[in-house]
């Protein structure tokens, strides 16, 4: 029997695509006519519940495949299969959809860890150093760092004058030294 199947398969592979389509259509038509002739006998032997069970599994095959594969669109496939599965095109679309790549079941995980990772050529990647800590007087995005916080440049002069005028040693000469940008070290000299 194995040799017969191999011979049929070799003969089928030699046929052109249009011939294969004609053979498939003829097989479906003959199978349908045979089923119509055997329909009363199938119901008599299997009963109505058995008959429907016999045809429910192939009919809902796309839905079954979608649930087994845990497809992310399994409920949409069930809806398509239920309402349009009676048309061969609807059933075929549901089957192809159920067999398609279900990417959320196997998500792509990207690990962004560059510390001590050896590549194929033996090179080791090292994480970039952290950004430097801000220094007093640094200006970033319109703000100057005063040692404890970022002060907007627009408010810098008035805020510093008000803060300095209320503290000890806040005479006019100290405000002048700070406005000129000289540090405490230079003032003491």
N, C-alpha and C positions, 0 to 999 in steps of 0.2 A: 504494500500500500504506500510505503514511503517513496518508492521509485515512481509510482503513478503521480503522487503529489508534486514531486520534483519535476516530472515531465510536464504537468499542467502549468506549473509556475514558470518554467522556461518558455513554454508556448505563450503564456499570458504576457511575459516581459517582451516578447518579440512583436506584439501587436502595437499598432499606432494608437495615439490617444483618442481620435474620433471613434475608432472601432471599439475601444474599451468602453467609451461612453454609451454607445449603442448596446453593447452586451449588458451593461449595468441596467439600462432602462428596460430592456426586454426582461431581465431577471426580476426587476421590481414589478412589472406588469403581470408576469406569470405568477409570481408569488402572491400578488394581490388577488388575482382571480382564483387562485387555489384557496386562499384564505376565505373568500366569499363562499366558495363551495363547501368548505369545511366548517364554516361558522356555526351552523345549527348543531353539528356533531360535537364541536368544542364546548359549546354551552351545555349540551346534554351530559358530557363526560365530566367537565370541570365544575359545572355549576356557574352561576353568574358571578359569584364572588371570586372563584378561582380564575375565571376568564379575565376579569378586570385586574386581578393580581398579576396574571401572566403578562398583560400588556402595560401595567402601571410601571413596572421596573424599567423597561426600555424607554418608556415615555419620559419618566423622571430621571433618567440617567444623567443628564447635565446637572440637575440639582443635587443628586447624590454625590457626584464627583466634586462639585463645589464645596459641599459640606465636609467631605473626607479631606480635601486639600486645604480646608480652612481659608477659602478665598475671601478677600475683604469685601467683595460685592456679592456674597452668596445669596442674600435676600433679593437683590435685583435679578439675579440669575433664576431664582425660584419664580419670581413674578413673570419674567419673560417666558420661562418654560411652561408655566401654568396657562397663561393667556394666549401665547402665540406658538406654543409647542405643537399644536395640532397642524399647523402649516409646517411643512418640512423645512422651509427656510428659517422659521423662528426656532425650531428645535436645533438646527445646525448652528445657528448663531449662538444659542445658549451653550451648546456643547463646546464650541471653539472658545467662548468666553470663559467657561469653567476650566478649560485646559490651558488658558493663557497664564502668563507669569503673574503670580500673586506676590507682588513686591513687598507688601507690608508684612507678610508672614515671614519673609527672610529679609529684614531690613539691612541696608548697607551701613555698617558701623565704621565711622572714620575716627581714628584715635589721633589726637593732636598732642602727642607727647614726644618732645624732641630731646629729652635728656637720656643720654647713653643708649641711643638706638643705633644698632649696627646695621648698615646697609649691606647689600650683596657684595660690594667691592671691598669691604672691610673698613670703610670710613665710618667714624662715629660722629653723629650730629650732637651738638651741644646747644642747650637753650640759650637764647640771647640774654645778655645781662639786663637786670631791671633798670628802668630809667633813673637818672641821678636824682637825689633829693633836692628840693628847691633850696636855693641860697637866698639870703636876705638881699633884696633889690631886684630879683629876677622879675621880668615882665612877661606874662603869658596871657594872651587873649584880652588885653586891655586891663589886666590886674597886676599889681605889684605885690610881691611877697614881703611882709614886714617882719618875718620871723615866727609869727604865730598864725597869721591868717592872710588871705588874699584880699587886698583892698583895691576897689576900682580906681583907676587913674583919675577919673573925673572928680571923685570925692576925696582924693588923697590929701591934697593941700588943706582943705577945710577940716577934714577929720583929724589930721595930725595936729593942727593948730589947737583945735578944741581939746584934744586929749592931752597935749603938752601943757596947755595953759592951766589945766586943773591940777596937775601933779606937782610934787616938790621939785625944786630946782628948775622951774619952768619959766625962767625969765626970758625977756626978749632976745638976749644973746644966744640962748640955747636953741630957740626956734630958728634963729638965723643960721646957726651951724647946721641944723638938720635940713633946712631948705636948700642949703648950698651943697648938700650931699656929703658932708664930711662926717666921719664917724666920731665916736666918743674918744678914741685914742688921740686923734689929731687935736681935739679941743683941749685935752689935758696938757699937751706939749707946750 
